[in-house]
Amino acid sequence: MPEDVPEDVPEPEFQVTTAEHYKALAHPLRQRLLFRLGEPATTSQLAAALRTNKGNIAYHLGVLRDAGLVTPAGARQVRGGTEQYYQRVARIISFADHHPQADLPASFRAVADEIAAAEPGPFLVLRHIRLTPAQAEQVTATLAALVGQAEDADPGQPRYGMLLGLYRQRPDQAPGSPAAGDLRR
């Protein structure tokens, strides 16, 4: 971002809780916009990065802004007008424990699109393990601490995405079934 545009510091965390939040996040392009808005960007910059037109970006930014997930982050004068910068309202966007299952496919599709475009290849691990409730709480606390402690490097450094989670496996996915195996990449 140019030096003449002030950078607002986003909140540390935003909790997705309302139907309006989930509706705004149900579209994969809006999720990809949130990924890109880890640093302030203009509609033109976002359109170029996501390979779509500015009108499409402007519409989806409006939906995110109306839901309270994106905020203006300054403006600058350019030939023919003013360029508005936008950014996420928080460094971390987390989901309430009771989020609707219908939003998961869109969320994971957007993350999968980001991972597929990642260079170098991503570090991915899926592991199924038996835990006591106390151990599950400890793992959750450790993951939350990891996310909270990770600090941004200087603006010239590459950006990385982190997707961390712990979920309870369905009882019908018994050990030894194809869905119960560990996967690494």
Biotite code that builds the C-alpha atoms (Angstrom):
import biotite.structure as struc

atoms = struc.array([
    struc.Atom([0.000, 0.000, 0.000], chain_id="A", res_id=1, res_name="MET", atom_name="CA", element="C"),
    struc.Atom([1.345, 3.479, -0.761], chain_id="A", res_id=2, res_name="PRO", atom_name="CA", element="C"),
    struc.Atom([2.765, 5.443, 2.145], chain_id="A", res_id=3, res_name="GLU", atom_name="CA", element="C"),
    struc.Atom([0.172, 8.223, 1.841], chain_id="A", res_id=4, res_name="ASP", atom_name="CA", element="C"),
    struc.Atom([-2.696, 5.872, 2.802], chain_id="A", res_id=5, res_name="VAL", atom_name="CA", element="C"),
    struc.Atom([-3.114, 5.399, 6.552], chain_id="A", res_id=6, res_name="PRO", atom_name="CA", element="C"),
    struc.Atom([-3.253, 1.788, 7.682], chain_id="A", res_id=7, res_name="GLU", atom_name="CA", element="C"),
    struc.Atom([-5.803, 1.108, 10.400], chain_id="A", res_id=8, res_name="ASP", atom_name="CA", element="C"),
    struc.Atom([-4.785, -1.681, 12.727], chain_id="A", res_id=9, res_name="VAL", atom_name="CA", element="C"),
    struc.Atom([-7.486, -4.358, 12.679], chain_id="A", res_id=10, res_name="PRO", atom_name="CA", element="C"),
    struc.Atom([-8.873, -5.877, 15.850], chain_id="A", res_id=11, res_name="GLU", atom_name="CA", element="C"),
    struc.Atom([-7.154, -9.068, 17.008], chain_id="A", res_id=12, res_name="PRO", atom_name="CA", element="C"),
    struc.Atom([-10.208, -11.327, 16.511], chain_id="A", res_id=13, res_name="GLU", atom_name="CA", element="C"),
    struc.Atom([-13.718, -11.248, 15.091], chain_id="A", res_id=14, res_name="PHE", atom_name="CA", element="C"),
    struc.Atom([-16.281, -13.869, 16.106], chain_id="A", res_id=15, res_name="GLN", atom_name="CA", element="C"),
    struc.Atom([-18.686, -14.969, 13.364], chain_id="A", res_id=16, res_name="VAL", atom_name="CA", element="C"),
    struc.Atom([-22.013, -15.398, 15.137], chain_id="A", res_id=17, res_name="THR", atom_name="CA", element="C"),
    struc.Atom([-24.980, -13.952, 13.229], chain_id="A", res_id=18, res_name="THR", atom_name="CA", element="C"),
    struc.Atom([-26.939, -15.198, 10.258], chain_id="A", res_id=19, res_name="ALA", atom_name="CA", element="C"),
    struc.Atom([-25.755, -12.097, 8.356], chain_id="A", res_id=20, res_name="GLU", atom_name="CA", element="C"),
    struc.Atom([-22.113, -13.059, 8.981], chain_id="A", res_id=21, res_name="HIS", atom_name="CA", element="C"),
    struc.Atom([-22.664, -16.629, 7.775], chain_id="A", res_id=22, res_name="TYR", atom_name="CA", element="C"),
    struc.Atom([-24.626, -15.471, 4.741], chain_id="A", res_id=23, res_name="LYS", atom_name="CA", element="C"),
    struc.Atom([-21.795, -13.101, 3.788], chain_id="A", res_id=24, res_name="ALA", atom_name="CA", element="C"),
    struc.Atom([-19.265, -15.912, 4.160], chain_id="A", res_id=25, res_name="LEU", atom_name="CA", element="C"),
    struc.Atom([-21.324, -18.432, 2.162], chain_id="A", res_id=26, res_name="ALA", atom_name="CA", element="C"),
    struc.Atom([-19.831, -17.303, -1.151], chain_id="A", res_id=27, res_name="HIS", atom_name="CA", element="C"),
    struc.Atom([-16.306, -18.560, -1.967], chain_id="A", res_id=28, res_name="PRO", atom_name="CA", element="C"),
    struc.Atom([-15.264, -15.270, -3.623], chain_id="A", res_id=29, res_name="LEU", atom_name="CA", element="C"),
    struc.Atom([-16.109, -13.329, -0.466], chain_id="A", res_id=30, res_name="ARG", atom_name="CA", element="C"),
    struc.Atom([-13.966, -15.706, 1.553], chain_id="A", res_id=31, res_name="GLN", atom_name="CA", element="C"),
    struc.Atom([-11.109, -15.275, -0.900], chain_id="A", res_id=32, res_name="ARG", atom_name="CA", element="C"),
    struc.Atom([-11.551, -11.502, -0.579], chain_id="A", res_id=33, res_name="LEU", atom_name="CA", element="C"),
    struc.Atom([-11.142, -11.827, 3.181], chain_id="A", res_id=34, res_name="LEU", atom_name="CA", element="C"),
    struc.Atom([-7.949, -13.838, 2.656], chain_id="A", res_id=35, res_name="PHE", atom_name="CA", element="C"),
    struc.Atom([-6.582, -11.074, 0.410], chain_id="A", res_id=36, res_name="ARG", atom_name="CA", element="C"),
    struc.Atom([-7.630, -8.305, 2.777], chain_id="A", res_id=37, res_name="LEU", atom_name="CA", element="C"),
    struc.Atom([-5.068, -9.259, 5.393], chain_id="A", res_id=38, res_name="GLY", atom_name="CA", element="C"),
    struc.Atom([-3.457, -6.081, 4.067], chain_id="A", res_id=39, res_name="GLU", atom_name="CA", element="C"),
    struc.Atom([-5.453, -3.110, 2.761], chain_id="A", res_id=40, res_name="PRO", atom_name="CA", element="C"),
    struc.Atom([-6.208, -3.267, -0.952], chain_id="A", res_id=41, res_name="ALA", atom_name="CA", element="C"),
    struc.Atom([-8.315, -1.443, -3.530], chain_id="A", res_id=42, res_name="THR", atom_name="CA", element="C"),
    struc.Atom([-11.058, -2.848, -5.732], chain_id="A", res_id=43, res_name="THR", atom_name="CA", element="C"),
    struc.Atom([-8.670, -2.707, -8.706], chain_id="A", res_id=44, res_name="SER", atom_name="CA", element="C"),
    struc.Atom([-5.922, -4.545, -6.835], chain_id="A", res_id=45, res_name="GLN", atom_name="CA", element="C"),
    struc.Atom([-8.365, -7.207, -5.656], chain_id="A", res_id=46, res_name="LEU", atom_name="CA", element="C"),
    struc.Atom([-9.848, -7.670, -9.144], chain_id="A", res_id=47, res_name="ALA", atom_name="CA", element="C"),
    struc.Atom([-6.373, -8.191, -10.614], chain_id="A", res_id=48, res_name="ALA", atom_name="CA", element="C"),
    struc.Atom([-5.301, -10.591, -7.856], chain_id="A", res_id=49, res_name="ALA", atom_name="CA", element="C"),
    struc.Atom([-8.491, -12.655, -8.033], chain_id="A", res_id=50, res_name="LEU", atom_name="CA", element="C"),
    struc.Atom([-8.826, -12.450, -11.819], chain_id="A", res_id=51, res_name="ARG", atom_name="CA", element="C"),
    struc.Atom([-12.334, -11.037, -11.954], chain_id="A", res_id=52, res_name="THR", atom_name="CA", element="C"),
    struc.Atom([-13.886, -7.685, -12.807], chain_id="A", res_id=53, res_name="ASN", atom_name="CA", element="C"),
    struc.Atom([-14.067, -4.657, -10.515], chain_id="A", res_id=54, res_name="LYS", atom_name="CA", element="C"),
    struc.Atom([-17.876, -4.641, -10.491], chain_id="A", res_id=55, res_name="GLY", atom_name="CA", element="C"),
    struc.Atom([-17.936, -8.190, -9.136], chain_id="A", res_id=56, res_name="ASN", atom_name="CA", element="C"),
    struc.Atom([-15.383, -7.282, -6.457], chain_id="A", res_id=57, res_name="ILE", atom_name="CA", element="C"),
    struc.Atom([-17.276, -4.108, -5.517], chain_id="A", res_id=58, res_name="ALA", atom_name="CA", element="C"),
    struc.Atom([-20.527, -6.037, -5.080], chain_id="A", res_id=59, res_name="TYR", atom_name="CA", element="C"),
    struc.Atom([-18.966, -8.706, -2.841], chain_id="A", res_id=60, res_name="HIS", atom_name="CA", element="C"),
    struc.Atom([-17.017, -6.095, -0.846], chain_id="A", res_id=61, res_name="LEU", atom_name="CA", element="C"),
    struc.Atom([-20.334, -4.357, -0.194], chain_id="A", res_id=62, res_name="GLY", atom_name="CA", element="C"),
    struc.Atom([-21.846, -7.565, 1.170], chain_id="A", res_id=63, res_name="VAL", atom_name="CA", element="C"),
    struc.Atom([-18.832, -8.079, 3.452], chain_id="A", res_id=64, res_name="LEU", atom_name="CA", element="C"),
    struc.Atom([-18.897, -4.433, 4.564], chain_id="A", res_id=65, res_name="ARG", atom_name="CA", element="C"),
    struc.Atom([-22.636, -4.560, 5.320], chain_id="A", res_id=66, res_name="ASP", atom_name="CA", element="C"),
    struc.Atom([-22.057, -7.698, 7.428], chain_id="A", res_id=67, res_name="ALA", atom_name="CA", element="C"),
    struc.Atom([-19.318, -5.914, 9.383], chain_id="A", res_id=68, res_name="GLY", atom_name="CA", element="C"),
    struc.Atom([-16.457, -8.130, 8.153], chain_id="A", res_id=69, res_name="LEU", atom_name="CA", element="C"),
    struc.Atom([-14.665, -5.492, 6.037], chain_id="A", res_id=70, res_name="VAL", atom_name="CA", element="C"),
    struc.Atom([-14.038, -1.821, 6.682], chain_id="A", res_id=71, res_name="THR", atom_name="CA", element="C"),
    struc.Atom([-12.653, 1.096, 4.667], chain_id="A", res_id=72, res_name="PRO", atom_name="CA", element="C"),
    struc.Atom([-8.942, 1.585, 5.393], chain_id="A", res_id=73, res_name="ALA", atom_name="CA", element="C"),
    struc.Atom([-8.156, 4.914, 3.803], chain_id="A", res_id=74, res_name="GLY", atom_name="CA", element="C"),
    struc.Atom([-8.206, 6.450, 0.360], chain_id="A", res_id=75, res_name="ALA", atom_name="CA", element="C"),
    struc.Atom([-5.869, 8.149, -2.048], chain_id="A", res_id=76, res_name="ARG", atom_name="CA", element="C"),
    struc.Atom([-6.263, 10.431, -5.011], chain_id="A", res_id=77, res_name="GLN", atom_name="CA", element="C"),
    struc.Atom([-5.528, 8.909, -8.409], chain_id="A", res_id=78, res_name="VAL", atom_name="CA", element="C"),
    struc.Atom([-6.067, 10.113, -11.938], chain_id="A", res_id=79, res_name="ARG", atom_name="CA", element="C"),
    struc.Atom([-9.773, 10.511, -12.422], chain_id="A", res_id=80, res_name="GLY", atom_name="CA", element="C"),
    struc.Atom([-10.895, 10.072, -8.816], chain_id="A", res_id=81, res_name="GLY", atom_name="CA", element="C"),
    struc.Atom([-10.331, 8.537, -5.442], chain_id="A", res_id=82, res_name="THR", atom_name="CA", element="C"),
    struc.Atom([-9.230, 4.985, -4.756], chain_id="A", res_id=83, res_name="GLU", atom_name="CA", element="C"),
    struc.Atom([-10.706, 3.402, -1.605], chain_id="A", res_id=84, res_name="GLN", atom_name="CA", element="C"),
    struc.Atom([-8.732, 0.816, 0.372], chain_id="A", res_id=85, res_name="TYR", atom_name="CA", element="C"),
    struc.Atom([-10.455, -1.949, 2.349], chain_id="A", res_id=86, res_name="TYR", atom_name="CA", element="C"),
    struc.Atom([-9.267, -4.414, 4.979], chain_id="A", res_id=87, res_name="GLN", atom_name="CA", element="C"),
    struc.Atom([-10.646, -7.127, 7.249], chain_id="A", res_id=88, res_name="ARG", atom_name="CA", element="C"),
    struc.Atom([-11.997, -5.925, 10.577], chain_id="A", res_id=89, res_name="VAL", atom_name="CA", element="C"),
    struc.Atom([-9.781, -8.429, 12.414], chain_id="A", res_id=90, res_name="ALA", atom_name="CA", element="C"),
    struc.Atom([-6.571, -10.394, 11.998], chain_id="A", res_id=91, res_name="ARG", atom_name="CA", element="C"),
    struc.Atom([-8.382, -13.595, 12.997], chain_id="A", res_id=92, res_name="ILE", atom_name="CA", element="C"),
    struc.Atom([-11.902, -14.542, 11.987], chain_id="A", res_id=93, res_name="ILE", atom_name="CA", element="C"),
    struc.Atom([-13.223, -17.394, 14.085], chain_id="A", res_id=94, res_name="SER", atom_name="CA", element="C"),
    struc.Atom([-16.483, -19.285, 13.927], chain_id="A", res_id=95, res_name="PHE", atom_name="CA", element="C"),
    struc.Atom([-18.911, -19.853, 16.787], chain_id="A", res_id=96, res_name="ALA", atom_name="CA", element="C"),
    struc.Atom([-19.237, -23.442, 17.968], chain_id="A", res_id=97, res_name="ASP", atom_name="CA", element="C"),
    struc.Atom([-22.783, -23.656, 16.626], chain_id="A", res_id=98, res_name="HIS", atom_name="CA", element="C"),
    struc.Atom([-22.173, -22.640, 13.006], chain_id="A", res_id=99, res_name="HIS", atom_name="CA", element="C"),
    struc.Atom([-24.496, -24.179, 10.413], chain_id="A", res_id=100, res_name="PRO", atom_name="CA", element="C"),
    struc.Atom([-23.152, -27.200, 8.544], chain_id="A", res_id=101, res_name="GLN", atom_name="CA", element="C"),
    struc.Atom([-24.321, -25.649, 5.258], chain_id="A", res_id=102, res_name="ALA", atom_name="CA", element="C"),
    struc.Atom([-21.519, -23.055, 5.360], chain_id="A", res_id=103, res_name="ASP", atom_name="CA", element="C"),
    struc.Atom([-18.681, -25.545, 5.777], chain_id="A", res_id=104, res_name="LEU", atom_name="CA", element="C"),
    struc.Atom([-18.460, -26.668, 2.121], chain_id="A", res_id=105, res_name="PRO", atom_name="CA", element="C"),
    struc.Atom([-18.149, -23.070, 0.879], chain_id="A", res_id=106, res_name="ALA", atom_name="CA", element="C"),
    struc.Atom([-15.567, -22.288, 3.562], chain_id="A", res_id=107, res_name="SER", atom_name="CA", element="C"),
    struc.Atom([-13.453, -25.309, 2.769], chain_id="A", res_id=108, res_name="PHE", atom_name="CA", element="C"),
    struc.Atom([-13.799, -24.771, -1.004], chain_id="A", res_id=109, res_name="ARG", atom_name="CA", element="C"),
    struc.Atom([-12.364, -21.259, -0.618], chain_id="A", res_id=110, res_name="ALA", atom_name="CA", element="C"),
    struc.Atom([-9.512, -22.581, 1.542], chain_id="A", res_id=111, res_name="VAL", atom_name="CA", element="C"),
    struc.Atom([-8.906, -25.406, -0.965], chain_id="A", res_id=112, res_name="ALA", atom_name="CA", element="C"),
    struc.Atom([-8.667, -22.841, -3.786], chain_id="A", res_id=113, res_name="ASP", atom_name="CA", element="C"),
    struc.Atom([-6.066, -20.880, -1.811], chain_id="A", res_id=114, res_name="GLU", atom_name="CA", element="C"),
    struc.Atom([-4.105, -24.048, -0.994], chain_id="A", res_id=115, res_name="ILE", atom_name="CA", element="C"),
    struc.Atom([-4.181, -25.211, -4.619], chain_id="A", res_id=116, res_name="ALA", atom_name="CA", element="C"),
    struc.Atom([-2.594, -21.919, -5.706], chain_id="A", res_id=117, res_name="ALA", atom_name="CA", element="C"),
    struc.Atom([0.019, -21.938, -2.920], chain_id="A", res_id=118, res_name="ALA", atom_name="CA", element="C"),
    struc.Atom([3.718, -21.933, -3.751], chain_id="A", res_id=119, res_name="GLU", atom_name="CA", element="C"),
    struc.Atom([5.631, -23.723, -2.460], chain_id="A", res_id=120, res_name="PRO", atom_name="CA", element="C"),
    struc.Atom([3.245, -26.590, -1.713], chain_id="A", res_id=121, res_name="GLY", atom_name="CA", element="C"),
    struc.Atom([1.416, -26.419, 1.611], chain_id="A", res_id=122, res_name="PRO", atom_name="CA", element="C"),
    struc.Atom([2.063, -28.356, 4.783], chain_id="A", res_id=123, res_name="PHE", atom_name="CA", element="C"),
    struc.Atom([-1.114, -30.300, 5.493], chain_id="A", res_id=124, res_name="LEU", atom_name="CA", element="C"),
    struc.Atom([-1.818, -32.939, 8.110], chain_id="A", res_id=125, res_name="VAL", atom_name="CA", element="C"),
    struc.Atom([-5.078, -34.727, 8.921], chain_id="A", res_id=126, res_name="LEU", atom_name="CA", element="C"),
    struc.Atom([-4.851, -36.988, 11.913], chain_id="A", res_id=127, res_name="ARG", atom_name="CA", element="C"),
    struc.Atom([-7.532, -38.901, 13.745], chain_id="A", res_id=128, res_name="HIS", atom_name="CA", element="C"),
    struc.Atom([-6.677, -39.638, 17.363], chain_id="A", res_id=129, res_name="ILE", atom_name="CA", element="C"),
    struc.Atom([-8.544, -40.676, 20.481], chain_id="A", res_id=130, res_name="ARG", atom_name="CA", element="C"),
    struc.Atom([-8.554, -37.944, 23.139], chain_id="A", res_id=131, res_name="LEU", atom_name="CA", element="C"),
    struc.Atom([-10.143, -37.503, 26.518], chain_id="A", res_id=132, res_name="THR", atom_name="CA", element="C"),
    struc.Atom([-12.259, -34.364, 26.906], chain_id="A", res_id=133, res_name="PRO", atom_name="CA", element="C"),
    struc.Atom([-9.402, -32.829, 28.934], chain_id="A", res_id=134, res_name="ALA", atom_name="CA", element="C"),
    struc.Atom([-6.893, -33.617, 26.178], chain_id="A", res_id=135, res_name="GLN", atom_name="CA", element="C"),
    struc.Atom([-9.226, -32.126, 23.542], chain_id="A", res_id=136, res_name="ALA", atom_name="CA", element="C"),
    struc.Atom([-9.448, -28.937, 25.615], chain_id="A", res_id=137, res_name="GLU", atom_name="CA", element="C"),
    struc.Atom([-5.645, -28.848, 25.908], chain_id="A", res_id=138, res_name="GLN", atom_name="CA", element="C"),
    struc.Atom([-5.154, -29.282, 22.130], chain_id="A", res_id=139, res_name="VAL", atom_name="CA", element="C"),
    struc.Atom([-7.735, -26.553, 21.456], chain_id="A", res_id=140, res_name="THR", atom_name="CA", element="C"),
    struc.Atom([-5.972, -24.195, 23.890], chain_id="A", res_id=141, res_name="ALA", atom_name="CA", element="C"),
    struc.Atom([-2.600, -24.951, 22.268], chain_id="A", res_id=142, res_name="THR", atom_name="CA", element="C"),
    struc.Atom([-3.942, -24.219, 18.777], chain_id="A", res_id=143, res_name="LEU", atom_name="CA", element="C"),
    struc.Atom([-5.585, -20.994, 19.977], chain_id="A", res_id=144, res_name="ALA", atom_name="CA", element="C"),
    struc.Atom([-2.301, -19.919, 21.580], chain_id="A", res_id=145, res_name="ALA", atom_name="CA", element="C"),
    struc.Atom([-0.399, -20.691, 18.356], chain_id="A", res_id=146, res_name="LEU", atom_name="CA", element="C"),
    struc.Atom([-2.743, -18.490, 16.319], chain_id="A", res_id=147, res_name="VAL", atom_name="CA", element="C"),
    struc.Atom([-2.599, -15.698, 18.883], chain_id="A", res_id=148, res_name="GLY", atom_name="CA", element="C"),
    struc.Atom([1.199, -15.738, 19.189], chain_id="A", res_id=149, res_name="GLN", atom_name="CA", element="C"),
    struc.Atom([1.973, -15.710, 15.454], chain_id="A", res_id=150, res_name="ALA", atom_name="CA", element="C"),
    struc.Atom([3.039, -12.149, 14.602], chain_id="A", res_id=151, res_name="GLU", atom_name="CA", element="C"),
    struc.Atom([3.217, -10.573, 11.173], chain_id="A", res_id=152, res_name="ASP", atom_name="CA", element="C"),
    struc.Atom([6.682, -10.067, 9.708], chain_id="A", res_id=153, res_name="ALA", atom_name="CA", element="C"),
    struc.Atom([7.628, -6.955, 7.751], chain_id="A", res_id=154, res_name="ASP", atom_name="CA", element="C"),
    struc.Atom([5.280, -6.029, 4.857], chain_id="A", res_id=155, res_name="PRO", atom_name="CA", element="C"),
    struc.Atom([7.781, -7.234, 2.238], chain_id="A", res_id=156, res_name="GLY", atom_name="CA", element="C"),
    struc.Atom([7.593, -10.829, 3.473], chain_id="A", res_id=157, res_name="GLN", atom_name="CA", element="C"),
    struc.Atom([5.299, -13.470, 1.935], chain_id="A", res_id=158, res_name="PRO", atom_name="CA", element="C"),
    struc.Atom([1.872, -14.088, 3.479], chain_id="A", res_id=159, res_name="ARG", atom_name="CA", element="C"),
    struc.Atom([0.817, -17.511, 4.729], chain_id="A", res_id=160, res_name="TYR", atom_name="CA", element="C"),
    struc.Atom([-2.594, -18.858, 5.617], chain_id="A", res_id=161, res_name="GLY", atom_name="CA", element="C"),
    struc.Atom([-3.312, -20.931, 8.709], chain_id="A", res_id=162, res_name="MET", atom_name="CA", element="C"),
    struc.Atom([-6.326, -23.178, 9.093], chain_id="A", res_id=163, res_name="LEU", atom_name="CA", element="C"),
    struc.Atom([-6.386, -24.903, 12.447], chain_id="A", res_id=164, res_name="LEU", atom_name="CA", element="C"),
    struc.Atom([-9.159, -26.984, 13.862], chain_id="A", res_id=165, res_name="GLY", atom_name="CA", element="C"),
    struc.Atom([-10.189, -29.812, 16.077], chain_id="A", res_id=166, res_name="LEU", atom_name="CA", element="C"),
    struc.Atom([-13.441, -31.655, 15.574], chain_id="A", res_id=167, res_name="TYR", atom_name="CA", element="C"),
    struc.Atom([-15.010, -34.753, 17.031], chain_id="A", res_id=168, res_name="ARG", atom_name="CA", element="C"),
    struc.Atom([-15.153, -37.579, 14.517], chain_id="A", res_id=169, res_name="GLN", atom_name="CA", element="C"),
    struc.Atom([-18.526, -39.161, 13.796], chain_id="A", res_id=170, res_name="ARG", atom_name="CA", element="C"),
    struc.Atom([-19.031, -42.518, 15.557], chain_id="A", res_id=171, res_name="PRO", atom_name="CA", element="C"),
    struc.Atom([-19.704, -44.287, 12.211], chain_id="A", res_id=172, res_name="ASP", atom_name="CA", element="C"),
    struc.Atom([-16.139, -43.500, 11.066], chain_id="A", res_id=173, res_name="GLN", atom_name="CA", element="C"),
    struc.Atom([-14.601, -46.429, 12.865], chain_id="A", res_id=174, res_name="ALA", atom_name="CA", element="C"),
    struc.Atom([-10.843, -47.025, 13.054], chain_id="A", res_id=175, res_name="PRO", atom_name="CA", element="C"),
    struc.Atom([-9.681, -48.836, 9.949], chain_id="A", res_id=176, res_name="GLY", atom_name="CA", element="C"),
    struc.Atom([-12.301, -47.285, 7.686], chain_id="A", res_id=177, res_name="SER", atom_name="CA", element="C"),
    struc.Atom([-10.941, -45.221, 4.761], chain_id="A", res_id=178, res_name="PRO", atom_name="CA", element="C"),
    struc.Atom([-12.254, -42.004, 6.323], chain_id="A", res_id=179, res_name="ALA", atom_name="CA", element="C"),
    struc.Atom([-10.474, -42.702, 9.594], chain_id="A", res_id=180, res_name="ALA", atom_name="CA", element="C"),
    struc.Atom([-6.903, -42.777, 8.248], chain_id="A", res_id=181, res_name="GLY", atom_name="CA", element="C"),
    struc.Atom([-4.201, -40.176, 8.729], chain_id="A", res_id=182, res_name="ASP", atom_name="CA", element="C"),
    struc.Atom([-3.237, -38.061, 5.719], chain_id="A", res_id=183, res_name="LEU", atom_name="CA", element="C"),
    struc.Atom([-0.088, -36.008, 5.167], chain_id="A", res_id=184, res_name="ARG", atom_name="CA", element="C"),
    struc.Atom([1.082, -33.851, 2.351], chain_id="A", res_id=185, res_name="ARG", atom_name="CA", element="C"),
])
